[in-house]
Amino acid sequence: MNNDSLLEVKDLKLHFRTTRGSVQAVDEVTFNLMQNRAVVILGESGCGKSSLAKGILRLLPRNVDAYSGSVILNGQDVMKLTDDDFRQHVRWVNMSMVPQAAMNSLNPVLRVGEQVMEPALIHLKVSKEEALMLALKMFKHVGVPADFINRYPFELSGGMRQRVAIAMALITSPSLVILDEPTSALDVLTQANIFNVLKRIKKEMGTSFILITHDIATSSELADEVAVMYAGQLIETGSARDFFTAPLHPYSQKLMASVPHLRGKDDLDFIGGQPPSLVNLPKGCRFLERCTQKMPQCSQEPPVRAQDGRTVKCWLYQ
């Protein structure tokens, strides 16, 4: 593992039991994240992005059918820890999460300050006075006025509630924060403000981020690296500069062509058809039925090609 590497995910698999069969939500996913960097996981809804976050954080439902691989954080394979050790020493300590619709997940009957203080009280074992000081410090980092600490969630706007959720994830000073669709329910101006907050936190606190989103346009504000997920697999990874300039995989190219551009003259492209069911996955390339560049060999599982810091899972590059 590289000395500058913060997170190394190797062959992570997470499948769920259902009445229809096993849902292969995360299927042998591998990627790295360096210190003080942000990787954006892109893909359509239902491709396994949120399940990937749950797999990394070990937030597992009862119907898990398969869960394996390695999650190496700061040189330690945390997959080998017991559930108790993981809860006490990893989750909310070294890595935390801002869940999807986080602004609606705050407890409506508790003041926001109490909720932000809670991870510090439980995991850092500090006094209430120390937890309060930490909460106020986090409020300053995320741009929430200090006097909001005694307010209830319903007294805050959606953008302010989202900032509170980010402050809660940061209060234990984790190395890594996973953000699951952090701006999906916010207006465009508030989205821009939230991303400015995240960029400032990354610079001031040295925090690394995994940003899970289907919104390509806003994700480019934070991204250092990009990973594209399709039907439970990572099909392309690379630097944000390379990806946004020249995506490699046909699916990635279609995603980029679907992004509106100011004063754009060309019609927006779209991807025909539907993603395959994660219960009955096709053999070979999982994008085959929707791909406009398919070849005979695409009926076989494509290998992953790595070159110049990029990876792509596609027969076009073999």
ZALUM-894682 format. One record per residue (C-alpha): x, y, z. Coordinates in nm, 4 decimals. Layout:
((X,Y,Z))
...
This chain:
((0.0000,0.0000,0.0000))
((0.1335,0.3446,-0.0979))
((0.2369,0.5652,0.1969))
((0.0058,0.8409,0.0720))
((-0.2857,0.6002,0.0302))
((-0.5753,0.6458,0.2715))
((-0.8214,0.3834,0.1489))
((-0.7737,0.0733,-0.0619))
((-1.0840,-0.1257,-0.1539))
((-1.0094,-0.4681,-0.3042))
((-1.2626,-0.7058,-0.4613))
((-1.5450,-0.5794,-0.2399))
((-1.8595,-0.7864,-0.2821))
((-2.2014,-0.7196,-0.1280))
((-2.5051,-0.9235,-0.2305))
((-2.8534,-0.9231,-0.0752))
((-3.1101,-1.2034,-0.0408))
((-3.4545,-1.1259,-0.1787))
((-3.7595,-1.3299,-0.2767))
((-3.6536,-1.2834,-0.6421))
((-3.2996,-1.4080,-0.5821))
((-2.9621,-1.2639,-0.4856))
((-2.9134,-0.8938,-0.5686))
((-2.5504,-0.8446,-0.6765))
((-2.5345,-0.4801,-0.5676))
((-2.1537,-0.4589,-0.5362))
((-1.9569,-0.7103,-0.7398))
((-1.5796,-0.7268,-0.6786))
((-1.5186,-0.3505,-0.6728))
((-1.1587,-0.2290,-0.6465))
((-1.0296,0.1294,-0.6150))
((-0.7837,0.3458,-0.4171))
((-0.8153,0.6868,-0.2540))
((-0.5158,0.8986,-0.1566))
((-0.4859,1.1309,0.1432))
((-0.6693,1.4658,0.1114))
((-0.8362,1.3683,-0.2158))
((-1.1960,1.3323,-0.3303))
((-1.3253,1.0527,-0.5507))
((-1.6669,1.0810,-0.7136))
((-1.8643,0.7603,-0.7758))
((-2.0908,0.8240,-1.0752))
((-2.3716,0.6148,-1.2154))
((-2.7440,0.5848,-1.2682))
((-2.9822,0.5207,-0.9818))
((-2.9845,0.1544,-0.8790))
((-2.6331,0.0738,-1.0016))
((-2.4996,-0.0047,-0.6515))
((-2.3423,0.3270,-0.5455))
((-2.5168,0.3526,-0.2076))
((-2.4597,-0.0188,-0.1431))
((-2.0882,0.0416,-0.2028))
((-2.0918,0.3065,0.0713))
((-2.2710,0.0684,0.3067))
((-2.0197,-0.2037,0.2288))
((-1.7243,0.0232,0.3104))
((-1.8860,0.1423,0.6349))
((-2.0245,-0.2025,0.7211))
((-2.3800,-0.0683,0.7495))
((-2.5354,-0.3979,0.6540))
((-2.9018,-0.5020,0.6513))
((-3.0090,-0.8431,0.7804))
((-3.0609,-0.9915,0.4356))
((-2.6919,-0.9973,0.3378))
((-2.6207,-1.2940,0.1109))
((-2.2488,-1.2343,0.0470))
((-2.0019,-0.9844,0.1930))
((-1.6297,-1.0183,0.1237))
((-1.3148,-0.8428,0.0064))
((-1.0759,-0.5986,0.1730))
((-1.1229,-0.2424,0.2979))
((-0.7797,-0.1157,0.3995))
((-0.7926,0.2142,0.5878))
((-0.4647,0.3762,0.6944))
((-0.2869,0.0450,0.6364))
((-0.5332,-0.1679,0.8383))
((-0.7785,-0.4128,0.6829))
((-1.0877,-0.3101,0.8787))
((-1.2878,-0.5975,0.7258))
((-1.1005,-0.8259,0.9646))
((-1.2215,-0.6387,1.2748))
((-1.5107,-0.7632,1.4838))
((-1.8359,-0.5680,1.4621))
((-1.7741,-0.4197,1.8089))
((-1.4201,-0.3087,1.7231))
((-1.5405,-0.1604,1.3944))
((-1.8120,0.0400,1.5732))
((-1.5764,0.1608,1.8461))
((-1.2626,0.2384,1.6452))
((-1.3586,0.2941,1.2800))
((-1.7129,0.4112,1.2067))
((-1.7604,0.7731,1.3217))
((-1.3951,0.7774,1.4318))
((-1.1770,0.7275,1.1228))
((-1.4558,0.7403,0.8665))
((-1.8086,0.8725,0.8781))
((-2.1009,0.9289,0.6448))
((-2.3508,1.1920,0.5386))
((-2.6403,0.9681,0.4286))
((-2.8833,1.0257,0.1458))
((-3.1476,1.2848,0.2412))
((-2.9382,1.3610,0.5500))
((-3.1150,1.6909,0.6073))
((-3.4351,1.4936,0.6712))
((-3.2646,1.2405,0.9011))
((-3.2112,1.4797,1.1922))
((-3.4197,1.4018,1.5009))
((-3.7025,1.6599,1.4992))
((-3.7366,1.6700,1.8806))
((-3.3680,1.7271,1.9629))
((-3.1792,2.0520,1.9211))
((-2.9273,2.0334,1.6371))
((-2.6381,2.1068,1.8737))
((-2.7163,1.7981,2.0811))
((-2.7196,1.5829,1.7688))
((-2.3861,1.7154,1.6423))
((-2.2290,1.6641,1.9870))
((-2.3411,1.3016,2.0161))
((-2.0624,1.1336,1.8080))
((-1.7983,1.3221,2.0092))
((-1.9563,1.2193,2.3405))
((-1.9786,0.8525,2.2380))
((-1.6587,0.7988,2.0406))
((-1.4159,1.0599,2.1724))
((-1.5328,1.0191,2.5345))
((-1.5151,1.3943,2.5935))
((-1.7163,1.6001,2.8427))
((-2.0301,1.7884,2.7384))
((-1.8391,2.1156,2.7578))
((-1.5667,1.9830,2.5257))
((-1.8268,1.8356,2.2877))
((-2.0023,2.1739,2.2773))
((-1.6776,2.3497,2.1862))
((-1.6134,2.0927,1.9124))
((-1.9676,2.1385,1.7791))
((-1.9244,2.5160,1.7652))
((-1.5929,2.4685,1.5862))
((-1.7587,2.2434,1.3271))
((-2.0446,2.4908,1.2859))
((-1.7851,2.7551,1.2003))
((-1.6197,2.5232,0.9463))
((-1.9468,2.4510,0.7653))
((-2.0861,2.8035,0.7887))
((-2.3650,2.7568,1.0438))
((-2.4120,3.0541,1.2832))
((-2.3170,2.9696,1.6429))
((-2.6590,3.0700,1.7787))
((-2.8222,2.7985,1.5653))
((-2.6835,2.5363,1.8033))
((-2.9945,2.5566,2.0221))
((-3.2423,2.5456,1.7354))
((-3.4527,2.2509,1.6263))
((-3.4248,2.1074,1.2733))
((-3.7610,2.2533,1.1627))
((-3.6252,2.6022,1.2356))
((-3.3487,2.5604,0.9748))
((-3.3609,2.5739,0.5958))
((-3.2789,2.2635,0.3924))
((-2.9313,2.3950,0.3169))
((-2.8605,2.4685,0.6828))
((-2.9837,2.1230,0.7881))
((-2.7485,1.9703,0.5319))
((-2.4585,2.1721,0.6769))
((-2.5508,2.0463,1.0244))
((-2.5398,1.6872,0.8960))
((-2.1934,1.7525,0.7510))
((-2.0801,1.9055,1.0831))
((-2.1992,1.5898,1.2622))
((-1.9917,1.3728,1.0270))
((-1.6834,1.5901,1.0856))
((-1.6904,1.6368,1.4625))
((-1.4651,1.3371,1.5359))
((-1.2137,1.4577,1.2700))
((-1.2329,1.1423,1.0557))
((-0.9816,1.0868,0.7759))
((-1.2628,0.9963,0.5362))
((-1.6210,1.1146,0.4909))
((-1.8619,0.9388,0.2546))
((-2.1283,1.1676,0.1084))
((-2.4313,0.9953,-0.0450))
((-2.6154,1.2353,-0.2805))
((-2.5478,1.5310,-0.0450))
((-2.7235,1.7927,-0.2619))
((-3.0006,1.5909,-0.4302))
((-3.2926,1.7766,-0.2676))
((-3.1425,2.1266,-0.2746))
((-3.1796,2.4162,-0.5171))
((-2.8905,2.5069,-0.7487))
((-2.7615,2.7979,-0.5403))
((-2.7669,2.5937,-0.2190))
((-2.5905,2.3074,-0.3984))
((-2.3103,2.5457,-0.4971))
((-2.2818,2.6698,-0.1375))
((-2.2584,2.3130,-0.0028))
((-1.9820,2.2247,-0.2494))
((-1.7929,2.5395,-0.1525))
((-1.8170,2.4237,0.2104))
((-1.6816,2.0795,0.1191))
((-1.3909,2.2259,-0.0784))
((-1.3016,2.4521,0.2154))
((-1.3165,2.1589,0.4608))
((-1.0927,1.9525,0.2338))
((-0.8383,2.2342,0.2278))
((-0.8552,2.3343,0.5951))
((-0.8972,1.9937,0.7608))
((-0.7265,1.7650,0.5087))
((-1.0367,1.5457,0.4910))
((-1.0785,1.2957,0.2081))
((-1.4187,1.2393,0.0511))
((-1.6071,0.9720,-0.1372))
((-1.8912,1.1522,-0.3134))
((-2.1707,0.9301,-0.4428))
((-2.3918,1.0990,-0.6986))
((-2.5626,1.0788,-1.0363))
((-2.5173,1.4555,-1.0863))
((-2.2112,1.4909,-1.3090))
((-2.2228,1.8700,-1.3387))
((-2.2031,1.9485,-0.9652))
((-1.9691,1.6600,-0.8817))
((-1.6946,1.8115,-1.0958))
((-1.6632,2.0904,-0.8362))
((-1.5118,1.8554,-0.5775))
((-1.3669,1.5664,-0.7771))
((-0.9977,1.4807,-0.7924))
((-1.0726,1.1284,-0.9148))
((-1.3755,0.9714,-1.0834))
((-1.5039,0.6145,-1.0700))
((-1.7989,0.5086,-1.2861))
((-2.0271,0.2331,-1.1609))
((-2.2637,0.0269,-1.3727))
((-2.4685,-0.2766,-1.2664))
((-2.2624,-0.3366,-0.9521))
((-1.9189,-0.3016,-1.1153))
((-1.6663,-0.0203,-1.1566))
((-1.6187,0.0129,-1.5312))
((-1.3860,0.3156,-1.5420))
((-1.1570,0.5028,-1.3025))
((-0.9134,0.7898,-1.3489))
((-0.8367,1.1495,-1.2683))
((-1.1220,1.3983,-1.2924))
((-0.9274,1.5981,-1.5512))
((-0.8877,1.2953,-1.7793))
((-1.2433,1.1722,-1.7293))
((-1.4225,1.5020,-1.7901))
((-1.1997,1.5733,-2.0922))
((-1.2062,1.2310,-2.2589))
((-1.4112,0.9502,-2.0973))
((-1.3134,0.6042,-2.2217))
((-1.5995,0.3609,-2.1630))
((-1.9002,0.3907,-2.3992))
((-2.1272,0.4253,-2.0945))
((-1.9103,0.7075,-1.9546))
((-1.9174,0.8809,-2.2924))
((-2.2969,0.8651,-2.2963))
((-2.3126,1.0014,-1.9410))
((-2.0984,1.2998,-2.0353))
((-2.2996,1.3601,-2.3532))
((-2.6168,1.3839,-2.1435))
((-2.4878,1.6791,-1.9371))
((-2.6400,2.0163,-2.0408))
((-2.3915,2.2881,-2.1399))
((-2.4555,2.6607,-2.1290))
((-2.5084,2.7820,-2.4874))
((-2.4700,2.4239,-2.6054))
((-2.5602,2.3854,-2.9714))
((-2.5776,2.0069,-2.9903))
((-2.8784,1.8062,-2.8791))
((-2.8311,1.6185,-2.5541))
((-2.7581,1.2493,-2.5920))
((-2.9308,0.9813,-2.3888))
((-2.8820,0.6145,-2.3107))
((-3.1528,0.3948,-2.4553))
((-3.2978,0.0990,-2.2685))
((-3.2724,0.0139,-1.9000))
((-2.9857,-0.1120,-1.6820))
((-2.9939,-0.4900,-1.6297))
((-3.1540,-0.6400,-1.3224))
((-2.8998,-0.6969,-1.0452))
((-3.0755,-1.0286,-0.9809))
((-3.0463,-1.1633,-1.3369))
((-2.7262,-1.0132,-1.4716))
((-2.6297,-1.0884,-1.8333))
((-2.3161,-1.2777,-1.9256))
((-2.0327,-1.0763,-2.0745))
((-2.0340,-0.6959,-2.0683))
((-2.3226,-0.5705,-1.8563))
((-2.3659,-0.2654,-2.0816))
((-2.3914,-0.4804,-2.3952))
((-2.7643,-0.4378,-2.4687))
((-2.7459,-0.0573,-2.4473))
((-2.4086,-0.0056,-2.6153))
((-2.3819,0.1486,-2.9617))
((-2.0201,0.0277,-3.0021))
((-2.0693,-0.3407,-2.9207))
((-1.8608,-0.6109,-3.0871))
((-1.8899,-0.9941,-3.0980))
((-1.6445,-1.0398,-2.8070))
((-1.8652,-0.8241,-2.5827))
((-2.0663,-1.1381,-2.5067))
((-1.7682,-1.2405,-2.2920))
((-1.6636,-1.0789,-1.9629))
((-1.4391,-0.7832,-2.0529))
((-1.0988,-0.7597,-1.8820))
((-0.9837,-0.4452,-1.7019))
((-0.7089,-0.2482,-1.8727))
((-0.4896,-0.0192,-1.6613))
((-0.2759,0.2486,-1.8249))
((-0.1487,0.5964,-1.7325))
((-0.3369,0.5990,-1.4017))
((-0.6689,0.5040,-1.5627))
((-0.8639,0.1796,-1.5748))
((-1.1406,0.0774,-1.8125))
((-1.3422,-0.2453,-1.8322))
((-1.4190,-0.2641,-2.2030))
((-1.3174,-0.4749,-2.5043))
((-1.2553,-0.1598,-2.7111))
((-0.9251,-0.1094,-2.5305))
((-0.7843,-0.4645,-2.5479))
